[in-house]
Amino acid sequence: VQLQASGGGLVQFGGSLRLSCTVSGVTLDSTAIGWYRMAPGTERDGSSCISSDGSTYYRDFVKGRFTISRDSAKNTVYLQMNSLKPEDTAVYYCAPEGTNCGDRPPDYWGQGTLVTVSS
């Protein structure tokens, strides 16, 4: 399994970014993919997930602002992030979670992408 996150960058408070997670070695129709983030001085924490059946899940701190989606033909998962806040600043990673979100902790971490939100 290989996952590559991309699309990060510097954005102002209230701005938007769309992250992409390119997946190889598994198909999105059989694998749940979660987006995680790790802010400076903190542990990696999950923010959202899309299950193999397309069901989506969000943590409260991103609900209403972030949208996770996928393109099965491209084997790519997206994270649309709107109304960004400085506290969203982190390195973002995508990772497999089994068939359904929460089935198991990720056992593989690809390269993340840095998101910086200025105030």
N, C-alpha and C positions, 0 to 999 in steps of 0.2 A: 504494500500500500504506500502510495505517495500522495501527499497533499501540499499544495503551494498556495499560500495566501498572498494577495497583492491588492493594490489600490489605496494603500495608506498615504498619508501626507499631512501637511499643515493646513488647518482650516480655522476660521474665526468662530467665536461663540455664536451659536445659532445656525451655523452652516451645515452642509451635507457632504457626505462621502458615500461611495459605494465600493465595498470590498468584494473581491472575488476569491473563491477557493476552487482551484483546479484539482480534480481528483483522478487518480489512476490506480489501477489494480483492483478496484471494486466498482460496482455500479450503484448509482444513487437509488435505484428501485429496490435495492436489498440492504442498504446501509443508511443509518441515521448519521447526520453530520451536525456537530455542534460548533458554535462560535464561542471562543473563550478569549479572555483578555487578562493581561498582567500589567498592572500599573507599577510604577517605581516603588520599591519597598513593600510590595504586597504579593500574595500568592495568586496563582492563576485561578480565575473564576469564570464559570460559565455565564453566558448572557442570553443565548438563544439556541434553538435546535430545530431541525427539520427531520422528521422520521421518514422511514422508507416508504410509508404510505402517503407522505405529503403533509401530515399533521405538523403544526408548528407550535412552539412553546417559547415563552419569553419570561425572563426574570422581571420583577417589578420595576427595577431601576432603568429598564430600557423599553418597557411596554408602552406602546403608543408613539414611540420615536423611532424604533428600529423595526425593519421588516426583513425576514429571512425568506429566501425563495431559491428555486433551483431550475436549471435547464438540463434535463436528463440527456438530451441529444449531445450536449457539450460536456456532460459529466462535471458540471460546475455549479457551485452553490454561491449565492450572493447574500450580502448583508447591506441593505440600504439603511444608512444612518442619517437621520434628520434631527434638527434642533439640538445639535451637539453642544455639550457643555465641557468646561475644562476638566471636570472629573471623569470624562470619557477618555482622557489621554491615557494611552496604554499601547502595548504591543498586542495585536490581535492574532489569534491562531484559530485554525479550523482543525477538527479532529473527529475521528469516527467513534460512535457510541454503541455499536451493535446494530441490531435491526430497528429497534425503536429507541427513541430518546430516553436516556437514563438506564438503558439495559446494563451498561457496564462503563466504568471509567475509561477514558481514552488510554490506549496503550501505545499510541504513536503521536508524535508532535512534529509537524513539519515546520518549515521556516515561517515565522510570523511577519506581520507588516505593522509598521509603526504609525499610529494615529496621534497627532498632536493638535489639541484644541486651545487656541489662545483666547484670553479673556479681553 
